[in-house]
Amino acid sequence: MNKMPVRIYSLSTCVHCAALKKMLQRHDIPFEFTDIDLMAKDERRQFLQEIAPYNPQKTFPIIIINNKAIVGFRREMIERELGIS
């Protein structure tokens, strides 16, 4: 089982974000998440400015696994990084 820290930045209305969370739950992978659209306006603006160099399109989800960022629900890449299938 994966013991790497997993962090998700998502949108509360994003179907891909929901699918990612469900996949992790199915595999009993603990994770923390933040729904960016539910942040306070100033906090959300600052977050989006910080990620702009790494994710210029500001697409979601963003999953951080052991300090490595994967943008989008790229199932195979995420499973490989987590060591699941």
C-alpha distance (Angstrom), angle and dihedral (degrees) to the residues before:
residue distance angle dihedral
M1 . . .
N2 3.79 . .
K3 3.80 115.9 .
M4 3.81 96.1 176.6
P5 3.79 116.9 117.6
V6 3.80 110.9 -100.7
R7 3.79 122.1 -162.1
I8 3.81 126.3 177.1
Y9 3.78 129.3 -162.0
S10 3.77 107.9 -163.5
L11 3.78 147.0 151.5
S12 3.79 119.0 -108.3
T13 3.83 91.4 -130.5
C14 3.82 98.4 42.6
V15 3.82 114.7 116.4
H16 3.82 92.0 -160.0
C17 3.81 90.5 52.1
A18 3.82 90.1 51.2
A19 3.82 91.2 48.0
L20 3.81 90.9 51.9
K21 3.80 92.2 51.0
K22 3.82 91.0 48.5
M23 3.80 91.3 49.7
L24 3.80 91.4 52.4
Q25 3.80 91.4 46.9
R26 3.84 90.9 50.8
H27 3.80 88.6 55.7
D28 3.83 93.0 44.2
I29 3.81 90.8 -118.4
P30 3.79 110.5 156.7
F31 3.78 115.3 -136.2
E32 3.76 142.2 166.8
F33 3.77 121.8 -138.0
T34 3.76 142.3 -171.9
D35 3.78 122.5 -157.9
I36 3.79 100.7 -142.3
D37 3.81 94.5 -159.9
L38 3.82 89.5 60.1
M39 3.82 94.4 54.7
A40 3.78 121.6 104.5
K41 3.82 111.3 -87.3
D42 3.83 96.5 -108.7
E43 3.80 92.9 44.3
R44 3.82 91.1 48.9
R45 3.83 92.0 48.4
Q46 3.82 91.4 51.0
F47 3.82 92.2 47.9
L48 3.81 92.0 50.5
Q49 3.82 90.9 49.6
E50 3.81 90.6 51.1
I51 3.80 94.5 51.4
A52 3.82 96.0 41.6
P53 3.85 94.9 93.4
Y54 3.83 90.8 52.6
N55 3.79 99.3 34.7
P56 3.83 108.5 23.9
Q57 3.81 93.3 172.6
K58 3.83 89.4 53.3
T59 3.79 91.3 -135.4
F60 3.80 125.0 167.8
P61 2.94 151.6 -95.3
I62 3.75 103.0 42.7
I63 3.78 111.6 -173.0
I64 3.79 122.3 -167.7
I65 3.79 114.8 -159.2
N66 3.78 115.8 -178.8
N67 3.84 90.4 -24.4
K68 3.84 93.4 -49.0
A69 3.82 116.4 118.0
I70 3.79 124.0 -143.3
V71 3.80 116.2 -173.6
G72 3.79 116.6 -150.1
F73 3.79 131.7 10.2
R74 3.79 95.8 -63.3
R75 3.78 96.1 166.1
E76 3.80 99.3 -172.9
M77 3.80 93.9 46.5
I78 3.81 91.7 47.4
E79 3.81 92.9 47.2
R80 3.80 90.7 49.0
E81 3.79 92.2 49.4
L82 3.81 90.7 49.0
G83 3.80 94.5 42.5
I84 3.82 93.7 -121.3
S85 3.79 134.6 119.2
